[in-house]
């Protein structure tokens, strides 16, 4: 079949490669001059360094994304832990690590929590109570988790506000890009179970050591083209034509109409809906997409004249600095003359509306306070990257559709679809593979 894929983000590229491998004629159409969606890189005009639009990481349990990199031959371009170990600094620079042990029954974090200096014994007892409740969670209770926030579930388990803020939000914000009070209990508990309750190696971190475009965007495009497919940039879709209950074609911005046997939308819900005819939008699952809201992520890139962080990455508590990634060390660069850090800030709140200068003026003093080595270092350069539609807010009650729609030749991909996973690179790849399988099945 001739298949058109709208959007060259990670989901669209995964779908395109899978469909090309299955023998279909694929064209991926992207409105922007570059591919990658919310996961791409570019060259900094002053330093020449490859800069990601947003810092990403994945875990050992994200099997689909790891398999995607293996398929592209680029998994070696990542730094991967054998087991989770995260240095955590408080606002005054005191360090205490979280790590995963080999204990059974989901007790992987227990030894680390016992020694964790950033929480009181009262908070540790509360956390142990919540993890026990998680272990005892019954099947009949899980349906309710879709309808309540994670904060509500935690409060029912006697978690105090400071414990929610300083521990549960610490886990939830980087993975769901929102706080416990916004996220559904179901999605939050999924993260905890997958990462911390099953395999002690599951939460081991992996960080790209190369730019995201080099890691998966450019190799995916090459792989699609090697299989006879096409990836077309600067090809905006004006509308999706629907006739007699099927997608009849895609109308481009210049008025050209392109016909396909099947189409896959790899767009975010708020990008897809305006392209559909009004009479189609009132049907499920399209009408449910109106409830999805984008969530932003902000990154502050810092170039120092000397080393300030003797680690690959670190996290922070009681600070707007959430995660710091040592891009110099991750990339195997010489750190003696300079060091480049990326501060990744999920759920950035009012920080997102500030100018680059205002962001740096507000966040840099917090980093210098938490990292003593940075206090004497000179900041050579900085830049802020903002991704306003990085993910969606996984609010209670959201209906996440599968790949099939009432239009028999129209399919959905994207991290928002029903992959079970939060809006991550893992979910994007899984959605692309599911959409490709659905297209292939429809042609049988």
ChimeraX attribute file (.defattr): number of C-alpha atoms within 10 A of each C-alpha:
attribute: neighborCount
match mode: 1-to-1
recipient: residues
	/A:1	15
	/A:2	15
	/A:3	24
	/A:4	26
	/A:5	27
	/A:6	24
	/A:7	32
	/A:8	30
	/A:9	26
	/A:10	32
	/A:11	30
	/A:12	34
	/A:13	31
	/A:14	30
	/A:15	33
	/A:16	34
	/A:17	29
	/A:18	21
	/A:19	26
	/A:20	23
	/A:21	17
	/A:22	13
	/A:23	15
	/A:24	21
	/A:25	20
	/A:26	28
	/A:27	23
	/A:28	29
	/A:29	24
	/A:30	25
	/A:31	18
	/A:32	15
	/A:33	9
	/A:34	18
	/A:35	28
	/A:36	24
	/A:37	23
	/A:38	19
	/A:39	22
	/A:40	24
	/A:41	23
	/A:42	16
	/A:43	12
	/A:44	12
	/A:45	8
	/A:46	7
	/A:47	10
	/A:48	9
	/A:49	13
	/A:50	18
	/A:51	22
	/A:52	23
	/A:53	24
	/A:54	26
	/A:55	27
	/A:56	17
	/A:57	16
	/A:58	21
	/A:59	21
	/A:60	21
	/A:61	19
	/A:62	22
	/A:63	14
	/A:64	17
	/A:65	24
	/A:66	20
	/A:67	14
	/A:68	19
	/A:69	18
	/A:70	12
	/A:71	14
	/A:72	18
	/A:73	13
	/A:74	17
	/A:75	20
	/A:76	13
	/A:77	19
	/A:78	19
	/A:79	18
	/A:80	19
	/A:81	15
	/A:82	13
	/A:83	18
	/A:84	24
	/A:85	17
	/A:86	19
	/A:87	15
	/A:88	22
	/A:89	24
	/A:90	19
	/A:91	19
	/A:92	16
	/A:93	17
	/A:94	13
	/A:95	19
	/A:96	17
	/A:97	18
	/A:98	18
	/A:99	20
	/A:100	23
	/A:101	18
	/A:102	14
	/A:103	13
	/A:104	11
	/A:105	11
	/A:106	21
	/A:107	19
	/A:108	23
	/A:109	18
	/A:110	19
	/A:111	15
	/A:112	17
	/A:113	21
	/A:114	14
	/A:115	13
	/A:116	18
	/A:117	15
	/A:118	19
	/A:119	15
	/A:120	12
	/A:121	13
	/A:122	10
	/A:123	18
	/A:124	18
	/A:125	14
	/A:126	19
	/A:127	23
	/A:128	14
	/A:129	16
	/A:130	19
	/A:131	20
	/A:132	14
	/A:133	13
	/A:134	16
	/A:135	13
	/A:136	9
	/A:137	11
	/A:138	9
	/A:139	7
	/A:140	7
	/A:141	8
	/A:142	13
	/A:143	10
	/A:144	14
	/A:145	19
	/A:146	19
	/A:147	15
	/A:148	19
	/A:149	23
	/A:150	28
	/A:151	23
	/A:152	18
	/A:153	20
	/A:154	23
	/A:155	13
	/A:156	10
	/A:157	17
	/A:158	14
	/A:159	21
	/A:160	14
	/A:161	12
	/A:162	12
	/A:163	20
	/A:164	23
	/A:165	19
	/A:166	15
	/A:167	16
	/A:168	21
	/A:169	21
	/A:170	19
	/A:171	17
	/A:172	23
	/A:173	19
	/A:174	19
	/A:175	18
	/A:176	27
	/A:177	26
	/A:178	24
	/A:179	25
	/A:180	25
	/A:181	18
	/A:182	18
	/A:183	24
	/A:184	27
	/A:185	25
	/A:186	23
	/A:187	21
	/A:188	25
	/A:189	17
	/A:190	15
	/A:191	19
	/A:192	18
	/A:193	16
	/A:194	15
	/A:195	22
	/A:196	22
	/A:197	21
	/A:198	17
	/A:199	19
	/A:200	23
	/A:201	20
	/A:202	21
	/A:203	27
	/A:204	21
	/A:205	21
	/A:206	20
	/A:207	20
	/A:208	24
	/A:209	21
	/A:210	22
	/A:211	24
	/A:212	24
	/A:213	21
	/A:214	18
	/A:215	23
	/A:216	26
	/A:217	24
	/A:218	18
	/A:219	18
	/A:220	26
	/A:221	21
	/A:222	16
	/A:223	18
	/A:224	26
	/A:225	17
	/A:226	12
	/A:227	17
	/A:228	15
	/A:229	24
	/A:230	19
	/A:231	22
	/A:232	18
	/A:233	16
	/A:234	13
	/A:235	18
	/A:236	18
	/A:237	22
	/A:238	18
	/A:239	19
	/A:240	20
	/A:241	17
	/A:242	17
	/A:243	10
	/A:244	7
	/A:245	11
	/A:246	15
	/A:247	20
	/A:248	20
	/A:249	20
	/A:250	23
	/A:251	18
	/A:252	17
	/A:253	14
	/A:254	10
	/A:255	11
	/A:256	11
	/A:257	16
	/A:258	13
	/A:259	15
	/A:260	18
	/A:261	17
	/A:262	24
	/A:263	28
	/A:264	27
	/A:265	26
	/A:266	34
	/A:267	23
	/A:268	25
	/A:269	22
	/A:270	15
	/A:271	12
	/A:272	20
	/A:273	19
	/A:274	13
	/A:275	16
	/A:276	17
	/A:277	13
	/A:278	10
	/A:279	8
	/A:280	16
	/A:281	18
	/A:282	11
	/A:283	12
	/A:284	13
	/A:285	17
	/A:286	17
	/A:287	12
	/A:288	16
	/A:289	21
	/A:290	13
	/A:291	13
	/A:292	19
	/A:293	15
	/A:294	15
	/A:295	20
	/A:296	20
	/A:297	25
	/A:298	24
	/A:299	24
	/A:300	23
	/A:301	23
	/A:302	20
	/A:303	21
	/A:304	19
	/A:305	18
	/A:306	19
	/A:307	22
	/A:308	21
	/A:309	19
	/A:310	11
	/A:311	14
	/A:312	18
	/A:313	21
	/A:314	20
	/A:315	20
	/A:316	22
	/A:317	21
	/A:318	15
	/A:319	17
	/A:320	19
	/A:321	24
	/A:322	21
	/A:323	22
	/A:324	23
	/A:325	22
	/A:326	23
	/A:327	27
	/A:328	19
	/A:329	21
	/A:330	19
	/A:331	16
	/A:332	10
	/A:333	12
	/A:334	11
	/A:335	18
	/A:336	9
	/A:337	9
	/A:338	18
	/A:339	23
	/A:340	26
	/A:341	23
	/A:342	24
	/A:343	26
	/A:344	23
	/A:345	25
	/A:346	26
	/A:347	18
	/A:348	21
	/A:349	13
	/A:350	8
	/A:351	18
	/A:352	21
	/A:353	11
	/A:354	11
	/A:355	11
	/A:356	16
	/A:357	11
	/A:358	11
	/A:359	19
	/A:360	19
	/A:361	11
	/A:362	13
	/A:363	16
	/A:364	19
	/A:365	14
	/A:366	18
	/A:367	24
	/A:368	18
	/A:369	16
	/A:370	22
	/A:371	19
	/A:372	14
	/A:373	15
	/A:374	20
	/A:375	15
	/A:376	11
	/A:377	17
	/A:378	12
	/A:379	17
	/A:380	13
	/A:381	13
	/A:382	16
	/A:383	16
	/A:384	19
	/A:385	18
	/A:386	18
	/A:387	18
	/A:388	13
	/A:389	15
	/A:390	22
	/A:391	23
	/A:392	21
	/A:393	24
	/A:394	28
	/A:395	24
	/A:396	19
	/A:397	15
	/A:398	17
	/A:399	18
	/A:400	17
	/A:401	18
	/A:402	19
	/A:403	24
	/A:404	19
	/A:405	15
	/A:406	14
	/A:407	16
	/A:408	14
	/A:409	21
	/A:410	24
	/A:411	22
	/A:412	31
	/A:413	35
	/A:414	31
	/A:415	27
	/A:416	30
	/A:417	27
	/A:418	19
	/A:419	22
	/A:420	16
	/A:421	22
	/A:422	24
	/A:423	21
	/A:424	24
	/A:425	23
	/A:426	24
	/A:427	25
	/A:428	29
	/A:429	29
	/A:430	29
	/A:431	31
	/A:432	32
	/A:433	24
	/A:434	25
	/A:435	32
	/A:436	29
	/A:437	16
	/A:438	19
	/A:439	27
	/A:440	17
	/A:441	9
	/A:442	13
	/A:443	11
	/A:444	5
